[in-house]
């Protein structure tokens, strides 16, 4: 109620209304940005650059940017500093999402709420990053740093879809039990991501050589992670058979096969990782794959329902109607 009152007092009517194309572009940038920051965070981890900038919010004591170091040089500093700068750029994109939602006509509550999640997530990630640096890259601070990105990727996909659909009641395009199955898959996906971070925390790429590892048998953690993946794949197969029985839109089928493809690719990367001793480049591909699986699953979720057409601003429609016809 307070937020609505403040928004109504802002002179937003004087600001140009963002077009549908701009709204899609901004929200797509949010999806890409949320996914990219997770991958660059993995680059920081596998290169042992987590403490390249040993302080926060400064990079080095007394300096916001990297400074020359007589022993380690600046490479690790620039890797960590680059990740922080990308976080700043994501903050700008997130702010644009909020401005887009506020300036749009009509202003839509669901779009505004999803847009507000973007900068709030960036702030939360900055706080977690600061705690991670000050805690000396303890695994229990690094893991939440990655895990926090995944719900933000999901929310960004929902926002991307929301600007292209209406605000009517949800009309399911699949039988209700299949929606429940997708919800269970989303929960299982979250558990799989948690298990993956625990594997990383106990493995060779948890940080630099001095970073404390998770004191747990890594073989057991890998087995749990693999078991969850097999269960997820089994549920995905069950969903596919059920969709063949129920008449569903072609778009939903495209999204389904996209999820199948990225899950299979992610499983193959995981197997090759295990067989080859977890090389750093495959860790990065595995993190990228995880973000793509989350985004594809969110896109499949949005394709399973419909909210009607995008609402049209009555004032703008009336203004176009009142304009004299060209001669």
C-alpha positions in Angstrom: 0.0 0.0 0.0 2.8 2.4 0.9 4.6 1.5 -2.4 1.5 2.1 -4.4 1.0 5.5 -2.8 4.6 6.6 -3.6 4.3 5.4 -7.2 1.0 7.3 -7.7 2.8 10.5 -6.5 5.6 10.2 -9.0 5.3 12.3 -12.2 5.5 9.2 -14.4 3.0 10.5 -17.0 5.7 12.8 -18.4 8.1 10.0 -19.2 8.0 8.2 -22.6 6.3 4.9 -22.4 8.7 2.0 -23.1 7.6 0.1 -26.2 7.0 -3.7 -26.2 10.3 -4.2 -28.0 12.2 -2.3 -25.4 10.5 -4.2 -22.6 11.5 -7.5 -24.2 15.0 -6.3 -24.7 15.5 -5.1 -21.2 14.0 -8.3 -19.6 16.1 -10.5 -22.0 19.2 -8.6 -20.8 18.2 -9.4 -17.2 18.0 -13.1 -18.0 21.4 -13.1 -19.8 22.9 -11.0 -17.0 21.7 -13.2 -14.2 23.0 -16.3 -15.9 26.3 -14.7 -16.9 27.1 -13.5 -13.3 26.8 -17.1 -12.1 29.3 -18.3 -14.8 31.8 -15.5 -14.1 31.5 -16.3 -10.4 32.7 -19.9 -11.3 35.6 -18.4 -13.3 36.6 -16.6 -10.1 36.4 -19.8 -8.1 38.3 -22.2 -10.5 41.1 -19.7 -11.0 41.5 -19.2 -7.3 40.8 -15.5 -7.6 38.2 -15.2 -4.9 40.6 -13.2 -2.7 42.2 -11.4 -5.7 40.4 -8.4 -4.2 41.1 -9.1 -0.5 38.7 -6.4 0.8 35.1 -5.4 0.1 33.7 -3.1 -1.2 37.2 -1.9 -2.1 39.4 -4.2 -4.3 42.6 -3.5 -2.3 43.1 -1.5 0.9 42.6 2.2 -0.1 41.8 1.4 -3.7 38.5 0.6 -5.5 40.5 -0.8 -8.5 43.3 -3.4 -8.7 46.8 -2.3 -7.7 50.1 -3.8 -8.6 51.3 -6.6 -6.2 55.0 -7.5 -6.0 54.3 -11.3 -5.7 51.0 -12.2 -7.2 50.7 -9.4 -9.8 47.2 -8.3 -10.9 45.7 -11.2 -12.8 43.7 -12.6 -9.9 42.7 -9.0 -8.9 41.4 -8.3 -12.4 39.4 -11.5 -12.5 37.7 -10.8 -9.2 37.3 -7.1 -10.1 35.8 -7.9 -13.5 33.2 -10.1 -11.7 32.4 -7.2 -9.4 32.1 -4.8 -12.4 29.7 -7.3 -14.1 27.7 -7.2 -11.0 27.5 -3.5 -11.3 26.4 -3.7 -14.9 23.7 -6.2 -13.8 22.6 -3.6 -11.2 22.1 -1.1 -14.0 20.1 -3.6 -16.0 18.0 -4.4 -12.9 17.3 -0.7 -12.4 16.2 -0.5 -16.0 13.8 -3.3 -15.3 12.2 -1.4 -12.5 12.0 1.8 -14.5 10.5 -0.1 -17.4 7.8 -1.5 -15.1 7.1 2.0 -13.5 6.9 3.8 -16.8 4.9 1.2 -18.7 1.2 2.0 -19.4 -0.8 0.5 -17.9 1.4 -0.1 -14.9 1.1 -3.7 -14.0 1.5 -5.0 -10.5 2.9 -8.5 -11.4 5.5 -7.0 -13.8 6.5 -4.4 -11.1 6.9 -7.1 -8.4 9.1 -9.3 -10.7 11.1 -6.3 -11.8 11.8 -5.3 -8.2 13.2 -8.7 -7.5 16.0 -8.0 -9.9 17.8 -5.1 -8.0 16.9 -6.7 -4.6 18.7 -9.8 -5.8 21.7 -7.8 -6.9 21.9 -6.2 -3.5 21.6 -9.5 -1.8 24.3 -11.0 -3.9 26.6 -8.0 -3.1 26.1 -8.6 0.6 26.7 -12.3 0.2 29.9 -11.5 -1.8 31.1 -9.2 0.9 30.5 -11.8 3.6 32.3 -14.4 1.4 35.4 -12.2 1.1 35.5 -11.3 4.7 35.0 -14.9 5.8 38.0 -16.0 3.7 36.0 -18.0 1.1 34.5 -20.4 3.5 32.5 -23.0 1.5 29.3 -22.2 3.4 29.5 -18.6 2.1 30.5 -19.5 -1.5 27.7 -22.0 -2.0 24.9 -19.5 -1.2 26.6 -17.0 -3.6 25.9 -19.4 -6.5 22.6 -20.7 -5.3 21.1 -17.2 -4.9 21.7 -16.7 -8.7 19.4 -19.6 -9.7 16.1 -18.2 -8.3 17.0 -14.9 -9.9 17.5 -16.6 -13.3 14.1 -18.2 -12.9 12.5 -14.9 -11.9 14.1 -13.1 -14.8 12.6 -15.7 -17.2 9.2 -15.1 -15.6 9.6 -11.3 -16.0 10.6 -11.8 -19.7 7.4 -13.8 -20.2 5.2 -11.4 -18.1 5.9 -8.4 -20.3 4.5 -10.3 -23.3 1.3 -11.7 -21.7 -1.7 -10.4 -19.9 -2.8 -10.3 -16.3 -5.9 -12.4 -16.5 -6.6 -15.5 -14.5 -4.2 -18.4 -15.2 -5.5 -20.7 -17.8 -3.6 -24.0 -17.7 -2.6 -25.4 -21.1 -1.8 -28.8 -19.6 -3.7 -31.0 -17.2 -3.4 -29.9 -13.6 -1.4 -33.1 -12.5 1.3 -32.2 -15.0 1.6 -28.7 -13.4 2.1 -30.5 -10.1 4.7 -32.7 -11.7 6.6 -29.6 -13.0 6.4 -28.0 -9.5 8.0 -31.2 -8.1 10.6 -31.1 -10.8 11.4 -27.5 -9.8 11.9 -28.6 -6.2 14.1 -31.5 -7.3 16.1 -29.2 -9.5 16.8 -27.0 -6.4 18.0 -30.0 -4.4 20.2 -31.1 -7.3 21.8 -27.6 -7.4 22.4 -27.8 -3.7 24.0 -31.2 -4.0 26.2 -29.8 -6.9 27.5 -27.0 -4.7 28.4 -29.5 -2.0 30.3 -31.5 -4.5 32.2 -28.4 -5.5 32.8 -27.4 -1.8 34.5 -30.8 -1.2 36.4 -30.9 -4.5 39.5 -29.3 -6.0 37.7 -26.2 -7.3 36.3 -24.8 -4.1 38.7 -21.9 -4.2 42.5 -21.4 -3.9 44.7 -23.9 -2.2 44.3 -22.3 1.2 40.5 -22.4 1.1 38.9 -24.8 3.6 37.0 -27.6 1.9 33.8 -29.3 3.0 34.8 -32.2 5.2 32.6 -34.8 3.6 33.3 -37.8 1.3 33.2 -36.4 -2.2 32.3 -39.8 -3.8 29.2 -40.0 -1.7 28.2 -36.4 -2.6 28.8 -37.1 -6.3 26.6 -40.2 -6.0 23.8 -38.2 -4.4 24.1 -35.5 -7.1 23.9 -38.2 -9.8 21.0 -39.9 -8.2 19.0 -36.7 -8.1 19.9 -36.1 -11.8 18.6 -39.6 -12.7 15.4 -38.9 -10.8 15.0 -35.6 -12.5 15.5 -37.2 -15.9 13.0 -39.9 -15.1 10.4 -37.3 -14.2 11.2 -35.5 -17.4 10.5 -38.7 -19.4 7.2 -39.2 -17.5 6.2 -35.6 -18.4 7.0 -36.2 -22.0 4.8 -39.3 -22.2 2.0 -37.5 -20.4 2.3 -34.5 -22.9 1.8 -36.9 -25.8 -1.5 -38.0 -24.4 -2.8 -34.5 -23.7 -3.2 -32.0 -26.6 -0.7 -29.2 -25.9 0.5 -26.2 -28.0 3.6 -26.6 -30.2 5.4 -24.0 -28.2 5.2 -26.1 -25.1 6.7 -29.1 -27.0 9.6 -26.9 -28.2 10.3 -25.9 -24.6 10.1 -29.5 -23.4 12.6 -30.7 -26.0 14.9 -27.8 -25.1 14.9 -29.0 -21.5 15.6 -32.5 -22.5 18.5 -31.5 -24.7 20.2 -29.3 -22.0 19.7 -31.9 -19.3 21.3 -34.6 -21.5 24.2 -32.2 -22.3 24.6 -31.4 -18.6 24.7 -35.1 -17.7 27.3 -35.7 -20.3 29.5 -32.9 -19.0 29.2 -34.2 -15.5 30.2 -37.7 -16.6 33.2 -36.4 -18.5 34.2 -34.3 -15.5 34.2 -37.4 -13.3 36.2 -39.4 -15.8 38.8 -36.8 -16.5 39.5 -35.5 -13.0 37.3 -32.4 -13.0 39.3 -30.0 -15.3 38.5 -26.4 -14.7 37.0 -25.7 -18.2 34.4 -28.5 -17.7 33.5 -26.9 -14.3 32.7 -23.7 -16.1 30.6 -25.6 -18.7 28.8 -27.4 -15.9 27.9 -24.1 -14.2 26.8 -22.7 -17.5 24.7 -25.8 -18.1 23.1 -25.5 -14.7 22.0 -21.9 -15.5 20.6 -23.0 -18.9 18.7 -25.9 -17.3 17.1 -23.5 -14.8 16.2 -21.0 -17.5 14.8 -23.7 -19.8 12.8 -25.2 -17.0 11.3 -21.8 -16.2 10.5 -21.3 -19.8 8.7 -24.6 -19.9 6.8 -23.6 -16.8 5.6 -20.4 -18.4 4.6 -22.2 -21.6 2.2 -24.4 -19.5 -0.1 -21.6 -18.7 -1.7 -18.6 -20.4 -2.8 -15.2 -19.0 -4.3 -13.7 -22.2 -3.1 -10.7 -24.2 -1.0 -7.8 -23.0 -3.3 -5.1 -21.6 -3.5 -1.9 -23.7 -3.5 1.6 -22.2 -7.0 3.0 -22.7 -5.7 6.6 -22.8 -3.2 5.9 -25.6 -5.8 3.9 -27.6 -8.2 6.8 -27.3 -5.6 9.3 -28.4 -4.8 7.2 -31.5 -8.5 6.9 -32.2 -9.1 10.7 -32.0 -6.3 11.5 -34.5 -7.6 12.6 -37.9 -7.2 10.1 -40.7 -4.4 10.9 -43.2 -5.5 12.1 -46.6 
